[in-house]
């Protein structure tokens, strides 16, 4: 059965706010369960890898899981557009469920050998490369365009819930029954998301667009490579998408290093200890949650393109301020500011992508954006660590802030992006 033959119905009425729409709420519940399952899975995998091998081997296991996700992400976007995001999301979520419950059962009878954990990490990363572009392409199918900013806010709240609940839940499962129990909990959460996804009603997908420069049905138009090239051309020639992707790529490069490995090094340098680290991370989560809640309730930010660029510049200033905060209290305040601005810019980015992209290219557009945020940007971790060892946290944070701010300034330079608006109700 083709993806278009799956049972679908019309999207919810545009007048109904997304946060009051049972159909969107079913999607949100499924997405939240899956996100919490992700957190528990990574906790289980980390614990099993550390107990099985050396710290270096554990790092290899975790790093290898990211390789297929980065390599295959663009292909996942092609599949989402070819078969429809509904089919790809449900299929990949079911595959994750079977894989993780399978490893949980296997660990009841055997110890977690390193080769087994590497295999699981590679398979999970491969399935994730299909799941992530498809799940990002779903919102335009379940709600009206004017509700997309609100849905992005709700998605941000789900991510915050997953961050808060996932790690403690995974830790509790490990404490009660070891890695097998933690993997079982993750698999159960993936299983919980499946019936919720199946219950979500989706609008019919758009007609498939032929590859640029090729007639429908020709070899170029019918190959995955041709469809990928067509999607990249669609982005490159789009007046809003092209500069928006550039802003995403540069902004993420300047953001993820300081707020991940850089923050740990900063806390160690200042002697604030694990408690200080916890306070700053909690402050960041509070700010990000507040911005997501704002979008969920308000539903629309006027002059979204201009706001996105200005917010990125403000976030860059907050990142630089964090490095030179003279006390933990001021560092916590900077963390709240960074979280608030980062959460708002992330939600606006997602909403602008989904309203600007042609629906026939939604999976491919989402895959390119996700590749930048989850595939390319983390490559700066070792660079950030090495640079901090040479020059200290202050200069590295300032350079990273300048890179992030450059993304915002570039957004201001492109007239089409600066004037981009989200649809009104």
C-alpha positions as CSV (number, residue, x, y, z in Angstrom):
1,X,0.0,0.0,0.0
2,X,1.4,3.4,-0.9
3,X,1.8,6.2,1.6
4,X,-1.0,8.2,0.0
5,X,-3.3,5.2,0.4
6,X,-3.1,5.3,4.2
7,X,-6.2,6.5,6.0
8,X,-6.1,10.3,6.1
9,X,-8.6,13.0,6.7
10,X,-8.6,16.8,6.5
11,X,-6.4,18.8,8.8
12,X,-8.0,20.5,11.8
13,X,-9.9,23.7,11.1
14,X,-7.7,26.8,10.9
15,X,-9.7,28.5,13.6
16,X,-8.9,25.9,16.3
17,X,-5.7,26.7,18.2
18,X,-3.2,23.9,18.1
19,X,-2.9,23.6,21.9
20,X,-6.7,22.9,22.1
21,X,-6.8,20.5,19.1
22,X,-7.1,16.8,20.2
23,X,-5.4,15.7,17.0
24,X,-2.3,17.9,17.6
25,X,-2.3,16.8,21.3
26,X,-2.2,13.2,20.3
27,X,0.8,14.0,18.1
28,X,2.4,15.9,21.0
29,X,1.9,13.0,23.4
30,X,3.5,10.6,20.9
31,X,6.4,12.9,20.3
32,X,7.0,13.4,24.0
33,X,6.9,9.7,24.7
34,X,9.4,9.2,21.9
35,X,11.7,12.0,23.1
36,X,11.7,10.6,26.7
37,X,12.5,7.2,25.2
38,X,15.5,8.7,23.4
39,X,16.8,10.1,26.7
40,X,16.4,6.8,28.5
41,X,18.0,4.9,25.6
42,X,21.1,7.1,25.6
43,X,21.3,6.7,29.4
44,X,21.1,2.9,29.0
45,X,23.6,2.8,26.2
46,X,26.1,5.0,28.1
47,X,25.8,2.9,31.2
48,X,26.2,-0.4,29.4
49,X,29.2,0.9,27.4
50,X,31.0,2.2,30.5
51,X,30.4,-1.0,32.4
52,X,31.7,-3.1,29.4
53,X,34.8,-1.2,28.3
54,X,37.1,1.6,29.0
55,X,36.0,5.3,29.0
56,X,37.6,5.6,25.5
57,X,35.7,2.6,24.2
58,X,32.4,3.9,25.7
59,X,33.1,7.2,23.8
60,X,33.6,5.2,20.6
61,X,30.2,3.4,21.1
62,X,28.4,6.7,21.5
63,X,30.2,8.4,18.7
64,X,29.6,5.6,16.2
65,X,25.8,6.0,16.7
66,X,26.0,9.5,15.4
67,X,27.8,8.5,12.2
68,X,24.9,6.9,10.2
69,X,22.6,9.6,11.4
70,X,24.8,12.3,9.9
71,X,25.6,10.3,6.7
72,X,22.0,9.1,6.0
73,X,20.0,12.1,7.2
74,X,19.5,13.6,3.7
75,X,18.4,10.2,2.4
76,X,15.8,10.1,5.2
77,X,14.4,13.4,3.9
78,X,14.1,11.9,0.4
79,X,12.2,8.9,1.8
80,X,9.9,11.2,3.8
81,X,8.9,13.1,0.7
82,X,8.6,10.0,-1.5
83,X,6.5,7.8,0.8
84,X,5.0,10.5,3.1
85,X,6.2,11.4,6.6
86,X,3.4,9.4,8.3
87,X,4.6,6.1,6.9
88,X,8.3,6.8,7.5
89,X,7.7,8.0,11.1
90,X,5.5,5.0,12.1
91,X,7.8,2.5,10.4
92,X,11.0,4.0,11.9
93,X,9.4,4.3,15.4
94,X,8.3,0.7,15.2
95,X,11.8,-0.4,14.2
96,X,13.3,1.5,17.1
97,X,10.8,-0.2,19.5
98,X,11.7,-3.7,18.2
99,X,15.4,-3.0,18.2
100,X,15.5,-1.7,21.8
101,X,13.2,-4.3,23.3
102,X,15.3,-6.9,21.5
103,X,18.5,-5.7,23.1
104,X,16.7,-5.6,26.5
105,X,15.7,-9.3,26.1
106,X,19.2,-10.2,24.9
107,X,20.8,-8.6,28.0
108,X,18.7,-10.8,30.2
109,X,20.7,-13.8,29.0
110,X,24.1,-12.3,28.2
111,X,26.4,-9.6,29.3
112,X,26.6,-6.4,27.1
113,X,29.5,-7.2,24.9
114,X,31.1,-4.2,23.2
115,X,30.4,-5.5,19.6
116,X,26.7,-5.9,20.6
117,X,26.5,-2.3,21.8
118,X,28.2,-1.0,18.7
119,X,25.7,-2.9,16.5
120,X,22.8,-1.4,18.5
121,X,24.2,2.1,18.3
122,X,24.8,1.8,14.5
123,X,21.3,0.4,13.9
124,X,19.6,3.0,16.1
125,X,21.5,5.8,14.4
126,X,20.5,4.5,11.0
127,X,16.8,4.4,11.9
128,X,17.1,7.8,13.5
129,X,18.3,9.2,10.2
130,X,14.9,8.2,8.8
131,X,12.8,9.2,11.9
132,X,14.1,12.8,12.4
133,X,13.4,14.3,9.0
134,X,10.0,12.6,8.9
135,X,8.9,13.7,12.3
136,X,10.0,17.3,11.5
137,X,7.9,17.2,8.3
138,X,4.7,16.2,10.2
139,X,3.4,19.5,11.7
140,X,2.2,21.0,8.4
141,X,0.1,17.8,7.8
142,X,-1.7,18.0,11.2
143,X,-2.5,21.7,11.6
144,X,-3.1,24.9,9.8
145,X,-0.1,27.1,8.6
146,X,-1.1,29.8,11.1
147,X,-0.6,27.3,14.0
148,X,2.9,26.2,13.1
149,X,4.7,28.6,15.5
150,X,2.4,27.4,18.3
151,X,3.2,23.7,17.4
152,X,6.9,24.5,17.4
153,X,6.5,26.0,20.9
154,X,4.7,22.8,22.0
155,X,7.5,20.8,20.5
156,X,10.0,22.8,22.5
157,X,8.1,22.1,25.7
158,X,8.2,18.4,24.9
159,X,11.9,18.6,24.5
160,X,12.2,20.3,27.9
161,X,10.1,17.6,29.5
162,X,12.2,14.9,27.9
163,X,15.4,16.5,29.2
164,X,14.0,16.8,32.7
165,X,12.3,13.4,32.9
166,X,14.4,11.2,30.7
167,X,17.7,11.2,32.6
168,X,16.2,10.5,36.0
169,X,13.9,7.9,34.6
170,X,16.9,6.2,32.9
171,X,19.0,6.4,36.0
172,X,16.2,4.9,38.1
173,X,15.7,2.0,35.6
174,X,19.5,1.3,35.7
175,X,19.5,1.4,39.5
176,X,16.6,-1.1,39.7
177,X,17.5,-3.6,37.1
178,X,20.6,-2.5,35.2
179,X,20.9,-1.8,31.5
180,X,18.4,-4.4,30.5
181,X,15.7,-2.7,32.5
182,X,16.6,0.7,31.1
183,X,16.5,-0.5,27.5
184,X,13.1,-2.1,28.3
185,X,11.8,1.2,29.6
186,X,13.0,3.0,26.5
187,X,11.4,0.4,24.2
188,X,8.1,0.6,26.1
189,X,8.1,4.4,25.6
190,X,8.6,3.9,21.8
191,X,5.8,1.3,21.9
192,X,3.5,3.8,23.7
193,X,4.1,6.4,20.9
194,X,3.0,4.0,18.2
195,X,-0.8,3.9,18.8
196,X,-0.8,7.6,19.4
197,X,0.9,8.2,16.0
198,X,-1.6,5.8,14.3
199,X,-4.5,7.8,15.8
200,X,-3.2,11.2,14.4
201,X,-5.2,12.4,11.4
202,X,-3.2,13.9,8.7
203,X,-4.0,16.0,5.6
204,X,-3.3,14.4,2.2
205,X,0.2,15.0,1.0
206,X,1.0,17.2,-2.0
207,X,1.7,15.8,-5.5
208,X,5.3,14.7,-5.9
209,X,7.3,17.3,-7.8
210,X,9.6,16.1,-10.6
211,X,13.3,16.7,-10.3
212,X,14.4,20.1,-11.5
213,X,15.2,19.9,-15.1
214,X,13.6,16.5,-15.6
215,X,10.2,15.4,-16.7
216,X,8.2,13.3,-14.3
217,X,8.9,9.6,-14.8
218,X,12.4,10.0,-16.3
219,X,15.4,8.4,-14.7
220,X,16.6,11.6,-13.2
221,X,13.2,12.3,-11.7
222,X,12.7,8.8,-10.4
223,X,16.0,8.2,-8.5
224,X,16.7,9.0,-4.9
225,X,19.8,10.9,-6.0
226,X,17.8,13.0,-8.4
227,X,15.2,13.8,-5.8
228,X,17.9,14.8,-3.3
229,X,19.5,17.1,-5.9
230,X,16.1,18.6,-6.6
231,X,15.5,19.3,-3.0
232,X,18.9,21.0,-2.6
233,X,18.2,23.1,-5.7
234,X,14.8,24.1,-4.2
235,X,16.6,25.4,-1.1
236,X,19.4,27.1,-3.0
237,X,17.0,29.0,-5.2
238,X,14.5,30.0,-2.6
239,X,14.6,33.6,-1.4
240,X,13.9,32.7,2.2
241,X,15.1,29.1,2.6
242,X,18.6,29.7,1.3
243,X,19.6,32.5,3.7
244,X,17.7,30.8,6.5
245,X,19.8,27.6,6.1
246,X,22.9,29.7,6.2
247,X,21.7,31.4,9.4
248,X,21.0,28.0,10.9
249,X,24.4,26.5,10.0
250,X,26.4,29.5,11.3
251,X,24.3,30.1,14.4
252,X,24.5,26.4,15.5
253,X,28.3,26.4,15.0
254,X,28.7,29.3,17.4
255,X,26.1,28.0,19.9
256,X,26.6,24.3,20.5
257,X,30.3,24.3,21.5
258,X,30.1,26.7,24.4
259,X,26.8,25.4,25.7
260,X,27.9,21.8,25.7
261,X,31.6,21.0,26.3
262,X,32.5,24.7,26.9
263,X,30.1,25.0,29.8
264,X,31.6,22.1,31.6
265,X,35.1,23.5,31.2
266,X,33.9,27.0,32.4
267,X,32.5,25.5,35.6
268,X,35.7,23.6,36.3
269,X,37.8,26.8,35.6
270,X,35.7,28.9,38.0
271,X,35.5,26.2,40.7
272,X,31.7,26.3,40.8
273,X,31.4,22.5,41.0
274,X,28.7,20.1,39.9
275,X,26.1,22.1,41.8
276,X,27.0,25.2,39.8
277,X,26.8,23.3,36.6
278,X,23.3,22.0,37.6
279,X,22.1,25.5,38.3
280,X,23.3,26.9,35.0
281,X,21.8,24.0,33.0
282,X,18.5,24.3,34.9
283,X,18.5,28.0,34.2
284,X,19.0,27.4,30.5
285,X,16.1,24.8,30.5
286,X,13.9,27.3,32.4
287,X,14.5,30.0,29.8
288,X,14.0,27.7,26.9
289,X,10.8,26.3,28.5
290,X,9.5,29.9,29.0
291,X,10.0,30.8,25.3
292,X,8.3,27.6,24.2
293,X,5.4,28.3,26.6
294,X,5.2,31.9,25.2
295,X,4.9,30.6,21.6
296,X,2.4,27.9,22.7
297,X,0.1,30.5,24.2
298,X,0.6,33.4,21.9
299,X,0.8,31.4,18.7
300,X,2.4,34.0,16.5
301,X,5.4,36.4,16.6
302,X,5.1,39.3,14.2
303,X,8.0,40.0,11.9
304,X,9.3,36.5,12.5
305,X,12.4,36.8,10.2
306,X,13.5,40.1,11.7
307,X,12.9,38.8,15.2
308,X,14.8,35.6,14.6
309,X,17.9,37.5,13.5
310,X,17.7,40.0,16.4
311,X,17.2,37.2,18.9
312,X,20.3,35.4,17.5
313,X,22.4,38.5,18.0
314,X,21.0,38.9,21.6
315,X,21.9,35.2,22.3
316,X,25.4,35.8,21.1
317,X,25.8,38.7,23.6
318,X,24.5,36.4,26.4
319,X,26.9,33.7,25.5
320,X,29.9,36.1,25.7
321,X,28.5,37.4,29.0
322,X,28.3,33.9,30.5
323,X,32.1,33.5,30.1
324,X,32.8,36.6,32.1
325,X,30.1,36.4,34.7
326,X,31.9,37.3,38.0
327,X,29.6,35.1,40.1
328,X,27.5,32.0,39.9
329,X,24.3,34.1,40.3
330,X,25.1,36.2,37.2
331,X,26.1,33.1,35.3
332,X,22.6,31.6,36.1
333,X,21.0,34.8,34.9
334,X,23.0,34.5,31.7
335,X,21.9,30.9,31.3
336,X,18.2,32.0,31.6
337,X,18.8,34.6,28.9
338,X,20.5,32.1,26.6
339,X,17.8,29.6,27.0
340,X,15.0,32.1,26.4
341,X,16.6,33.5,23.2
342,X,17.8,30.1,21.9
343,X,14.4,28.5,22.5
344,X,12.7,31.4,20.7
345,X,15.1,31.4,17.7
346,X,14.8,27.6,17.4
347,X,11.0,27.7,17.3
348,X,10.9,30.6,14.9
349,X,13.4,28.8,12.6
350,X,11.2,25.7,12.5
351,X,8.0,27.6,11.8
352,X,9.7,29.7,9.1
353,X,11.1,26.5,7.4
354,X,7.7,24.8,7.4
355,X,5.8,27.8,6.1
356,X,8.3,28.8,3.4
357,X,9.1,25.3,2.0
358,X,7.0,23.8,-0.8
359,X,5.1,21.0,0.8
360,X,6.5,18.5,-1.7
361,X,10.0,19.2,-0.4
362,X,9.2,19.3,3.3
363,X,11.1,16.2,4.2
364,X,14.2,17.2,2.3
365,X,14.2,20.7,3.7
366,X,13.8,19.3,7.2
367,X,16.7,16.8,6.7
368,X,19.1,19.6,5.6
369,X,18.3,21.7,8.7
370,X,18.5,18.7,11.0
371,X,21.9,17.7,9.4
372,X,23.3,21.1,10.4
373,X,22.0,21.0,13.9
374,X,22.6,17.4,14.8
375,X,25.2,16.3,12.3
376,X,27.6,19.1,11.4
377,X,27.5,21.4,14.4
378,X,28.6,18.8,17.0
379,X,31.9,18.5,15.0
380,X,33.0,21.7,16.8
381,X,33.1,19.9,20.2
382,X,36.8,18.8,19.9
383,X,37.7,22.2,18.4
384,X,36.1,23.9,21.4
385,X,37.9,21.6,23.9
386,X,41.3,22.0,22.3
387,X,40.9,25.8,21.9
388,X,39.9,26.2,25.6
389,X,43.0,24.2,26.6
390,X,45.1,26.7,24.7
391,X,43.5,30.0,25.4
392,X,40.9,29.5,28.2
393,X,37.2,29.7,28.3
394,X,36.8,33.5,27.9
395,X,38.3,34.0,24.4
396,X,36.7,30.8,23.1
397,X,33.3,31.9,24.3
398,X,33.8,35.3,22.7
399,X,34.8,33.8,19.4
400,X,31.8,31.4,19.5
401,X,29.5,34.3,20.4
402,X,30.9,36.2,17.4
403,X,30.2,33.2,15.1
404,X,26.6,33.0,16.5
405,X,26.1,36.7,16.1
406,X,27.4,36.5,12.5
407,X,24.5,34.2,11.7
408,X,22.1,36.8,13.1
409,X,23.7,39.7,11.2
410,X,23.6,37.7,8.0
411,X,19.9,37.2,8.5
412,X,19.5,41.0,8.7
413,X,21.4,41.4,5.4
414,X,18.9,39.3,3.4
415,X,15.8,41.4,2.7
416,X,13.5,38.4,2.0
417,X,14.4,36.7,5.3
418,X,14.3,40.0,7.2
419,X,10.7,40.6,6.0
420,X,9.5,37.0,6.3
421,X,6.3,36.6,8.2
422,X,4.4,33.7,9.7
423,X,0.8,33.2,8.4
424,X,-1.9,34.9,10.4
425,X,-5.0,33.1,11.6
